[in-house]
Amino acid sequence: QVQVVESGGGLVQSGGSLRLSCAASRIISSITAMGWYRQAPGKQRELVATISRSGSTTYADSVKGRFTLSRDNAKNTVYLQMNNLKPEDTAVYYCNVNAVRTYWGQGTQVTVSS
């Protein structure tokens, strides 16, 4: 059974926008945080943005002011609005869910052309 479902990736031009969605299965209970990480070829996976159960958010410095993370706790879903995308944002984006254990999505490709 798929536990984490991601959508919204794609190809956009520099300066464009994308909205990523991540829906965690309702069978996952006691979620403490959800968010997104990304990994570019040859690079280590890095934090993009997370939101805790209390609603506090954390953003990588590289995306502050451009990306916005929101949530719908009732739906176990988070949304990452990505504006003013840059080629440096090109990566596979992975949804992360913290609960009793950690869950990862399979990744969705975001490609930003110059």
PAFIFI-541598 format. One record per atom (N, C-alpha, C, CB): x, y, z; residue in three letters; atom name. Coordinates in steps of 0.001 Angstrom, whole numbers. Glycine has a CB too. Layout:
<recs>
REC        px        py        pz   resn   name
REC         X         Y         Z    ALA     CA
...
</recs>
This chain:
<recs>
REC        px        py        pz   resn   name
REC       841     -1185         0    GLN      N
REC         0         0         0    GLN     CA
REC       887      1250         0    GLN      C
REC      -958        -3      1225    GLN     CB
REC       579      2182      -897    VAL      N
REC      1311      3435      -953    VAL     CA
REC       940      4283       255    VAL      C
REC      1019      4191     -2271    VAL     CB
REC      1948      4709       995    GLN      N
REC      1712      5479      2209    GLN     CA
REC      1770      6988      1975    GLN      C
REC      2718      5091      3258    GLN     CB
REC      2579      7420      1016    VAL      N
REC      2772      8831       733    VAL     CA
REC      2678      9042      -765    VAL      C
REC      4129      9334      1281    VAL     CB
REC      1778      9916     -1178    VAL      N
REC      1538     10165     -2595    VAL     CA
REC      1880     11612     -2919    VAL      C
REC        68      9852     -2973    VAL     CB
REC      2788     11795     -3867    GLU      N
REC      3243     13112     -4281    GLU     CA
REC      2713     13435     -5669    GLU      C
REC      4775     13190     -4259    GLU     CB
REC      2505     14713     -5911    SER      N
REC      2083     15154     -7227    SER     CA
REC      2486     16608     -7425    SER      C
REC       563     14977     -7405    SER     CB
REC      2481     17049     -8672    GLY      N
REC      2705     18443     -8985    GLY     CA
REC      4034     18777     -9624    GLY      C
REC      2573     19212     -7782    GLY     CB
REC      4923     17815     -9707    GLY      N
REC      6204     18072    -10344    GLY     CA
REC      6044     18269    -11840    GLY      C
REC      7170     16936    -10068    GLY     CB
REC      7100     18753    -12455    GLY      N
REC      7053     18976    -13885    GLY     CA
REC      8184     19850    -14355    GLY      C
REC      5747     19585    -14272    GLY     CB
REC      8052     20313    -15583    LEU      N
REC      9044     21159    -16229    LEU     CA
REC      8493     22566    -16372    LEU      C
REC      9447     20588    -17603    LEU     CB
REC      9241     23534    -15879    VAL      N
REC      8851     24931    -15996    VAL     CA
REC     10058     25766    -16367    VAL      C
REC      8221     25440    -14689    VAL     CB
REC      9791     26940    -16891    GLN      N
REC     10854     27879    -17195    GLN     CA
REC     11261     28649    -15951    GLN      C
REC     10421     28840    -18294    GLN     CB
REC     12469     29148    -15975    SER      N
REC     12932     29979    -14880    SER     CA
REC     11950     31125    -14642    SER      C
REC     14340     30523    -15172    SER     CB
REC     11632     31352    -13373    GLY      N
REC     10664     32366    -13009    GLY     CA
REC      9251     31855    -12884    GLY      C
REC     10695     33449    -13995    GLY     CB
REC      9022     30631    -13294    GLY      N
REC      7702     30045    -13223    GLY     CA
REC      7383     29495    -11855    GLY      C
REC      7569     28971    -14236    GLY     CB
REC      6219     28867    -11765    SER      N
REC      5729     28358    -10491    SER     CA
REC      5232     26931    -10629    SER      C
REC      4619     29248     -9952    SER     CB
REC      5325     26206     -9540    LEU      N
REC      4756     24883     -9418    LEU     CA
REC      4185     24732     -8021    LEU      C
REC      5808     23790     -9713    LEU     CB
REC      3217     23852     -7895    ARG      N
REC      2634     23544     -6600    ARG     CA
REC      2702     22047     -6380    ARG      C
REC      1175     24052     -6504    ARG     CB
REC      3468     21639     -5396    LEU      N
REC      3594     20239     -5051    LEU     CA
REC      2605     19879     -3952    LEU      C
REC      5023     19918     -4616    LEU     CB
REC      2057     18692     -4060    SER      N
REC      1155     18180     -3043    SER     CA
REC      1695     16871     -2506    SER      C
REC      -264     17995     -3604    SER     CB
REC      1492     16651     -1239    CYS      N
REC      1871     15402      -607    CYS     CA
REC       750     14973       318    CYS      C
REC      3206     15542       161    CYS     CB
REC       193     13819        40    ALA      N
REC      -887     13280       844    ALA     CA
REC      -409     12007      1536    ALA      C
REC     -2138     13003       -24    ALA     CB
REC      -448     12027      2842    ALA      N
REC      -111     10851      3628    ALA     CA
REC     -1360     10028      3872    ALA      C
REC       547     11248      4961    ALA     CB
REC     -1205      8729      3804    SER      N
REC     -2329      7836      4047    SER     CA
REC     -2965      8122      5399    SER      C
REC     -1881      6379      3971    SER     CB
REC     -4267      8025      5432    ARG      N
REC     -4988      8262      6681    ARG     CA
REC     -4691      7200      7727    ARG      C
REC     -6477      8315      6418    ARG     CB
REC     -4078      6100      7321    ILE      N
REC     -3711      5094      8305    ILE     CA
REC     -2496      5527      9111    ILE      C
REC     -3439      3764      7624    ILE     CB
REC     -1791      6554      8644    ILE      N
REC      -673      7102      9403    ILE     CA
REC     -1233      8058     10441    ILE      C
REC       355      7818      8471    ILE     CB
REC     -1044      7733     11682    SER      N
REC     -1565      8557     12764    SER     CA
REC      -423      9230     13513    SER      C
REC     -2414      7714     13725    SER     CB
REC      -805     10193     14311    SER      N
REC       142     10903     15170    SER     CA
REC      1292     11518     14382    SER      C
REC       693      9964     16221    SER     CB
REC       958     12158     13272    ILE      N
REC      1967     12839     12477    ILE     CA
REC      2449     14067     13243    ILE      C
REC      1408     13235     11080    ILE     CB
REC      3741     14182     13382    THR      N
REC      4329     15312     14098    THR     CA
REC      4863     16387     13168    THR      C
REC      5434     14830     14991    THR     CB
REC      5193     16011     11938    ALA      N
REC      5687     16986     10986    ALA     CA
REC      5607     16411      9579    ALA      C
REC      7129     17403     11326    ALA     CB
REC      5459     17285      8612    MET      N
REC      5511     16903      7214    MET     CA
REC      6284     17969      6455    MET      C
REC      4085     16717      6627    MET     CB
REC      6899     17558      5380    GLY      N
REC      7627     18534      4597    GLY     CA
REC      8261     17933      3370    GLY      C
REC      8669     19181      5432    GLY     CB
REC      9183     18690      2815    TRP      N
REC      9819     18317      1565    TRP     CA
REC     11324     18412      1662    TRP      C
REC      9320     19186       442    TRP     CB
REC     11978     17443      1076    TYR      N
REC     13410     17444       844    TYR     CA
REC     13639     17339      -658    TYR      C
REC     14114     16279      1612    TYR     CB
REC     14841     17660     -1089    ARG      N
REC     15153     17524     -2502    ARG     CA
REC     16575     17027     -2674    ARG      C
REC     14956     18856     -3235    ARG     CB
REC     16811     16395     -3805    GLN      N
REC     18125     15868     -4112    GLN     CA
REC     18418     16061     -5588    GLN      C
REC     18226     14386     -3726    GLN     CB
REC     19452     16819     -5860    ALA      N
REC     19916     17028     -7219    ALA     CA
REC     20993     15997     -7536    ALA      C
REC     20452     18472     -7409    ALA     CB
REC     21221     15720     -8817    PRO      N
REC     22252     14748     -9189    PRO     CA
REC     23605     15100     -8587    PRO      C
REC     22370     14661    -10704    PRO     CB
REC     24219     14131     -7952    GLY      N
REC     25517     14331     -7351    GLY     CA
REC     25507     15103     -6054    GLY      C
REC     26379     15011     -8295    GLY     CB
REC     24323     15449     -5564    LYS      N
REC     24207     16225     -4341    LYS     CA
REC     23544     15403     -3245    LYS      C
REC     23419     17508     -4595    LYS     CB
REC     23760     15832     -2029    GLN      N
REC     23125     15196      -883    GLN     CA
REC     21688     15697      -741    GLN      C
REC     23929     15471       408    GLN     CB
REC     20833     14835      -247    ARG      N
REC     19462     15247        -5    ARG     CA
REC     19437     16348      1046    ARG      C
REC     18599     14048       438    ARG     CB
REC     18660     17387       778    GLU      N
REC     18621     18537      1663    GLU     CA
REC     17192     18929      2003    GLU      C
REC     19347     19706      1033    GLU     CB
REC     17059     19532      3158    LEU      N
REC     15764     20037      3597    LEU     CA
REC     15339     21209      2729    LEU      C
REC     15813     20453      5075    LEU     CB
REC     14080     21209      2324    VAL      N
REC     13486     22345      1634    VAL     CA
REC     12583     23113      2590    VAL      C
REC     12695     21881       393    VAL     CB
REC     11608     22428      3156    ALA      N
REC     10671     23065      4071    ALA     CA
REC      9949     22003      4873    ALA      C
REC      9665     23948      3309    ALA     CB
REC      9674     22299      6122    THR      N
REC      8884     21412      6965    THR     CA
REC      7903     22226      7782    THR      C
REC      9787     20573      7885    THR     CB
REC      6834     21577      8188    ILE      N
REC      5862     22195      9077    ILE     CA
REC      5542     21199     10174    ILE      C
REC      4572     22629      8309    ILE     CB
REC      5595     21660     11402    SER      N
REC      5374     20794     12547    SER     CA
REC      3897     20730     12904    SER      C
REC      6184     21277     13742    SER     CB
REC      3582     19856     13828    ARG      N
REC      2205     19728     14284    ARG     CA
REC      1691     21031     14875    ARG      C
REC      2092     18613     15308    ARG     CB
REC      2578     21788     15490    SER      N
REC      2199     23062     16073    SER     CA
REC      2006     24156     15033    SER      C
REC      3231     23490     17065    SER     CB
REC      2429     23905     13803    GLY      N
REC      2286     24879     12750    GLY     CA
REC      3528     25678     12444    GLY      C
REC      1216     25788     13088    GLY     CB
REC      4582     25443     13177    SER      N
REC      5817     26162     12911    SER     CA
REC      6472     25631     11642    SER      C
REC      6779     26045     14104    SER     CB
REC      7046     26524     10867    THR      N
REC      7653     26159      9599    THR     CA
REC      9144     26418      9615    THR      C
REC      7003     26917      8462    THR     CB
REC      9838     25632      8836    THR      N
REC     11267     25792      8639    THR     CA
REC     11548     25740      7152    THR      C
REC     12071     24706      9401    THR     CB
REC     12313     26706      6660    TYR      N
REC     12661     26770      5250    TYR     CA
REC     14162     26825      5081    TYR      C
REC     12008     27975      4586    TYR     CB
REC     14628     26185      4037    ALA      N
REC     16013     26368      3654    ALA     CA
REC     16231     27818      3242    ALA      C
REC     16402     25404      2512    ALA     CB
REC     17398     28337      3553    ASP      N
REC     17690     29726      3204    ASP     CA
REC     17525     29980      1708    ASP      C
REC     19104     30091      3638    ASP     CB
REC     17831     28990       904    SER      N
REC     17798     29153      -533    SER     CA
REC     16390     29326     -1100    SER      C
REC     18449     27984     -1175    SER     CB
REC     15367     28971      -329    VAL      N
REC     13998     29053      -835    VAL     CA
REC     13148     30059       -75    VAL      C
REC     13347     27700      -770    VAL     CB
REC     13665     30647       971    LYS      N
REC     12895     31617      1740    LYS     CA
REC     12444     32771       853    LYS      C
REC     13719     32143      2920    LYS     CB
REC     11182     33132      1003    GLY      N
REC     10620     34196       198    GLY     CA
REC     10076     33743     -1136    GLY      C
REC     11634     35229       -24    GLY     CB
REC     10405     32531     -1543    ARG      N
REC      9927     32010     -2820    ARG     CA
REC      8977     30825     -2649    ARG      C
REC     11101     31600     -3678    ARG     CB
REC      9239     30002     -1648    PHE      N
REC      8430     28812     -1405    PHE     CA
REC      7576     29018      -169    PHE      C
REC      9318     27561     -1246    PHE     CB
REC      6380     28479      -194    THR      N
REC      5480     28541       944    THR     CA
REC      4886     27171      1197    THR      C
REC      4371     29578       713    THR     CB
REC      5009     26710      2427    LEU      N
REC      4476     25414      2815    LEU     CA
REC      3198     25620      3617    LEU      C
REC      5518     24606      3630    LEU     CB
REC      2159     24907      3248    SER      N
REC       903     24951      3976    SER     CA
REC       421     23533      4231    SER      C
REC      -157     25762      3201    SER     CB
REC      -596     23408      5048    ARG      N
REC     -1041     22078      5430    ARG     CA
REC     -2545     22013      5608    ARG      C
REC      -357     21646      6701    ARG     CB
REC     -3048     20810      5519    ASP      N
REC     -4416     20489      5875    ASP     CA
REC     -4320     19239      6732    ASP      C
REC     -5345     20279      4600    ASP     CB
REC     -4287     19428      8029    ASN      N
REC     -4067     18307      8933    ASN     CA
REC     -5166     17253      8832    ASN      C
REC     -3968     18806     10355    ASN     CB
REC     -6389     17702      8610    ALA      N
REC     -7496     16763      8509    ALA     CA
REC     -7323     15808      7337    ALA      C
REC     -8804     17512      8374    ALA     CB
REC     -6627     16259      6307    LYS      N
REC     -6393     15442      5125    LYS     CA
REC     -4996     14834      5091    LYS      C
REC     -6614     16265      3890    LYS     CB
REC     -4218     15075      6137    ASN      N
REC     -2837     14603      6168    ASN     CA
REC     -2082     15029      4912    ASN      C
REC     -2799     13080      6314    ASN     CB
REC     -2286     16268      4525    THR      N
REC     -1753     16765      3269    THR     CA
REC      -996     18070      3471    THR      C
REC     -2874     16958      2260    THR     CB
REC       108     18212      2760    VAL      N
REC       841     19464      2725    VAL     CA
REC      1001     19899      1285    VAL      C
REC      2213     19327      3415    VAL     CB
REC      1139     21202      1098    TYR      N
REC      1297     21796      -212    TYR     CA
REC      2521     22699      -193    TYR      C
REC        28     22581      -627    TYR     CB
REC      3316     22588     -1217    LEU      N
REC      4481     23435     -1356    LEU     CA
REC      4295     24296     -2595    LEU      C
REC      5785     22595     -1442    LEU     CB
REC      4003     25568     -2379    GLN      N
REC      3887     26519     -3469    GLN     CA
REC      5269     27067     -3772    GLN      C
REC      2894     27662     -3122    GLN     CB
REC      5739     26834     -4973    MET      N
REC      7076     27235     -5376    MET     CA
REC      6961     28310     -6453    MET      C
REC      7898     26016     -5886    MET     CB
REC      7396     29506     -6111    ASN      N
REC      7342     30634     -7027    ASN     CA
REC      8749     31075     -7400    ASN      C
REC      6561     31798     -6408    ASN     CB
REC      8819     31802     -8506    ASN      N
REC     10105     32304     -8988    ASN     CA
REC     11162     31208     -9012    ASN      C
REC     10578     33461     -8119    ASN     CB
REC     10808     30108     -9624    LEU      N
REC     11712     28965     -9666    LEU     CA
REC     12976     29287    -10451    LEU      C
REC     11012     27759    -10278    LEU     CB
REC     14052     28699    -10000    LYS      N
REC     15355     28897    -10600    LYS     CA
REC     15924     27556    -11044    LYS      C
REC     16309     29596     -9618    LYS     CB
REC     16836     27555    -12021    PRO      N
REC     17445     26288    -12430    PRO     CA
REC     18070     25524    -11266    PRO      C
REC     18494     26543    -13484    PRO     CB
REC     18554     26237    -10276    GLU      N
REC     19147     25597     -9111    GLU     CA
REC     18140     24793     -8296    GLU      C
REC     19787     26633     -8237    GLU     CB
REC     16855     25027     -8533    ASP      N
REC     15814     24267     -7843    ASP     CA
REC     15572     22909     -8478    ASP      C
REC     14528     25051     -7825    ASP     CB
REC     16182     22655     -9617    THR      N
REC     16000     21380    -10297    THR     CA
REC     16491     20241     -9414    THR      C
REC     16738     21372    -11645    THR     CB
REC     15615     19296     -9159    ALA      N
REC     15932     18177     -8282    ALA     CA
REC     14737     17242     -8235    ALA      C
REC     16310     18666     -6857    ALA     CB
REC     14959     16102     -7630    VAL      N
REC     13853     15240     -7256    VAL     CA
REC     13410     15656     -5864    VAL      C
REC     14254     13724     -7305    VAL     CB
REC     12138     15936     -5719    TYR      N
REC     11589     16382     -4452    TYR     CA
REC     10880     15227     -3765    TYR      C
REC     10629     17563     -4658    TYR     CB
REC     11229     15019     -2508    TYR      N
REC     10699     13908     -1730    TYR     CA
REC      9878     14429      -562    TYR      C
REC     11835     13007     -1228    TYR     CB
REC      8679     13936      -449    CYS      N
REC      7859     14264       702    CYS     CA
REC      8309     13437      1900    CYS      C
REC      6366     14024       398    CYS     CB
REC      8336     14074      3044    ASN      N
REC      8740     13434      4285    ASN     CA
REC      7626     13545      5304    ASN      C
REC     10033     14055      4828    ASN     CB
REC      7331     12445      5956    VAL      N
REC      6291     12404      6978    VAL     CA
REC      6887     11817      8246    VAL      C
REC      5057     11574      6504    VAL     CB
REC      6810     12570      9321    ASN      N
REC      7274     12091     10621    ASN     CA
REC      6075     11694     11467    ASN      C
REC      8121     13169     11343    ASN     CB
REC      6075     10466     11897    ALA      N
REC      5045      9942     12780    ALA     CA
REC      5741      9020     13777    ALA      C
REC      3914      9185     11978    ALA     CB
REC      5121      7887     14064    VAL      N
REC      5804      6900     14893    VAL     CA
REC      7108      6470     14221    VAL      C
REC      4893      5674     15148    VAL     CB
REC      7078      6403     12917    ARG      N
REC      8257      6173     12105    ARG     CA
REC      8294      7239     11020    ARG      C
REC      8257      4740     11493    ARG     CB
REC      9328      7216     10217    THR      N
REC      9482      8169      9130    THR     CA
REC      9071      7528      7816    THR      C
REC     10927      8678      9051    THR     CB
REC      8311      8270      7030    TYR      N
REC      7860      7824      5719    TYR     CA
REC      8397      8763      4656    TYR      C
REC      6322      7752      5656    TYR     CB
REC      8700      8203      3497    TRP      N
REC      9176      8978      2360    TRP     CA
REC      8348      8675      1127    TRP      C
REC     10652      8689      2090    TRP     CB
REC      8054      9720       366    GLY      N
REC      7491      9510      -942    GLY     CA
REC      8552      9010     -1901    GLY      C
REC      6861     10785     -1460    GLY     CB
REC      8120      8575     -3065    GLN      N
REC      9057      8049     -4054    GLN     CA
REC      9760      9144     -4841    GLN      C
REC      8338      7134     -5003    GLN     CB
REC      9321     10367     -4694    GLY      N
REC      9964     11486     -5343    GLY     CA
REC      9224     11949     -6578    GLY      C
REC     11360     11128     -5701    GLY     CB
REC      9223     13250     -6785    THR      N
REC      8650     13838     -7988    THR     CA
REC      9667     14805     -8581    THR      C
REC      7302     14560     -7679    THR     CB
REC      9863     14703     -9880    GLN      N
REC     10893     15489    -10551    GLN     CA
REC     10425     16913    -10790    GLN      C
REC     11284     14839    -11873    GLN     CB
REC     11263     17855    -10414    VAL      N
REC     11063     19261    -10738    VAL     CA
REC     12243     19710    -11581    VAL      C
REC     10917     20138     -9446    VAL     CB
REC     11961     20184    -12772    THR      N
REC     13001     20650    -13677    THR     CA
REC     12699     22084    -14074    THR      C
REC     13106     19739    -14926    THR     CB
REC     13666     22948    -13864    VAL      N
REC     13525     24365    -14188    VAL     CA
REC     14537     24692    -15271    VAL      C
REC     13731     25273    -12924    VAL     CB
REC     14051     25085    -16419    SER      N
REC     14915     25418    -17541    SER     CA
REC     15254     26899    -17520    SER      C
REC     14252     25038    -18870    SER     CB
REC     16399     27230    -18078    SER      N
REC     16837     28614    -18140    SER     CA
REC     16452     29276    -19445    SER      C
REC     18323     28696    -17948    SER     CB
</recs>
